[in-house]
Amino acid sequence: MKYRYNALREAGFDFRPRNVDVVPWNAGFEELVAFGRLNGHYNVPCPIPGNLSADRYNGDDEQVSNAFRLYKWVKRILNEYPAYSSGKSSRLLNEERVRQLTDIGFEFN
């Protein structure tokens, strides 16, 4: 099995699930700060029209895609924070990142 994995990896196979954009922390944080400056808050709304399911959005509009990526990034933070704050490990959050967010006025509720 390991041989197959290595062979696929060497061939350039992408093991990430389709339609999943992993936003690096710094990029997501910078986008959030810019959103806050522009809007005066950090409550990022879902940019997908109400009649279109988020998992069915095909990403044709780049501006909407970028906004949706930020929305998902913030939603993941909000989903992981309760577990992190109760002492569980998080792949996204750590003490420094939580401090960065609270320093800009982000609220975890």
C-alpha positions as CSV (number, residue, x, y, z in Angstrom):
1,M,0.0,0.0,0.0
2,K,2.8,2.4,0.9
3,Y,4.4,1.8,-2.5
4,R,1.2,2.8,-4.3
5,Y,0.9,5.9,-2.2
6,N,4.5,6.9,-3.0
7,A,4.0,6.2,-6.7
8,L,0.8,8.3,-6.8
9,R,2.5,11.1,-4.9
10,E,5.5,11.1,-7.3
11,A,3.1,11.2,-10.2
12,G,1.6,14.4,-8.8
13,F,-1.7,12.9,-7.5
14,D,-3.6,15.4,-5.4
15,F,-5.0,13.6,-2.3
16,R,-7.2,16.5,-1.1
17,P,-11.0,16.1,-1.6
18,R,-12.4,18.0,-4.5
19,N,-13.9,21.5,-4.0
20,V,-11.9,22.0,-0.8
21,D,-9.8,25.1,-0.5
22,V,-7.5,25.0,2.4
23,V,-6.9,28.6,3.4
24,P,-3.6,29.2,5.1
25,W,-3.9,30.9,8.5
26,N,-2.1,34.2,7.5
27,A,-4.2,34.5,4.3
28,G,-7.5,33.9,6.1
29,F,-6.5,36.3,8.9
30,E,-5.5,39.1,6.5
31,E,-8.8,38.7,4.6
32,L,-10.7,38.8,7.9
33,V,-8.9,42.0,9.0
34,A,-9.7,43.6,5.6
35,F,-13.3,42.5,5.9
36,G,-13.5,44.1,9.4
37,R,-12.0,47.3,8.2
38,L,-14.5,47.5,5.4
39,N,-17.6,46.5,7.4
40,G,-16.8,47.5,11.0
41,H,-17.4,43.9,12.2
42,Y,-16.3,40.3,11.7
43,N,-19.6,38.6,11.2
44,V,-18.9,37.3,7.8
45,P,-22.2,36.4,6.0
46,C,-22.6,33.6,3.6
47,P,-22.4,35.1,0.1
48,I,-24.3,32.2,-1.5
49,P,-27.8,33.2,-2.5
50,G,-30.5,31.7,-0.3
51,N,-32.0,29.6,-3.0
52,L,-28.6,27.9,-3.8
53,S,-27.2,25.3,-1.4
54,A,-23.6,26.1,-0.4
55,D,-22.5,22.6,-1.3
56,R,-24.0,22.9,-4.7
57,Y,-22.3,26.3,-5.5
58,N,-20.0,25.8,-8.5
59,G,-17.7,28.7,-7.9
60,D,-18.3,30.5,-11.2
61,D,-18.1,34.0,-9.7
62,E,-14.5,34.7,-8.3
63,Q,-15.7,37.4,-6.0
64,V,-18.4,35.2,-4.5
65,S,-15.9,32.3,-4.3
66,N,-13.4,34.4,-2.3
67,A,-16.2,35.6,0.0
68,F,-17.4,32.1,0.5
69,R,-13.9,30.9,1.3
70,L,-13.6,33.5,4.0
71,Y,-17.1,32.6,5.3
72,K,-16.1,28.9,5.6
73,W,-12.8,29.8,7.2
74,V,-14.6,31.9,9.9
75,K,-17.2,29.3,10.3
76,R,-14.5,26.7,11.0
77,I,-13.0,28.9,13.6
78,L,-16.3,29.3,15.3
79,N,-17.0,25.6,15.2
80,E,-13.6,24.6,16.6
81,Y,-13.4,27.3,19.3
82,P,-15.7,25.6,21.9
83,A,-13.6,22.4,21.9
84,Y,-10.3,24.3,21.9
85,S,-11.4,26.5,24.8
86,S,-12.4,23.4,26.8
87,G,-8.8,22.0,26.4
88,K,-9.2,19.8,23.3
89,S,-6.5,20.0,20.6
90,S,-7.3,21.9,17.3
91,R,-5.5,21.8,14.0
92,L,-6.6,25.4,13.3
93,L,-6.5,27.1,16.7
94,N,-3.7,27.7,19.2
95,E,-3.1,30.3,21.9
96,E,-1.3,32.7,19.5
97,R,-4.1,32.6,16.9
98,V,-6.8,33.0,19.5
99,R,-4.9,36.1,20.8
100,Q,-4.6,37.5,17.3
101,L,-8.3,37.2,16.8
102,T,-9.2,38.7,20.1
103,D,-6.7,41.5,19.6
104,I,-8.7,42.7,16.5
105,G,-12.0,42.4,18.3
106,F,-13.2,39.1,16.9
107,E,-15.9,37.5,19.0
108,F,-16.3,33.7,19.3
109,N,-20.0,33.6,19.6
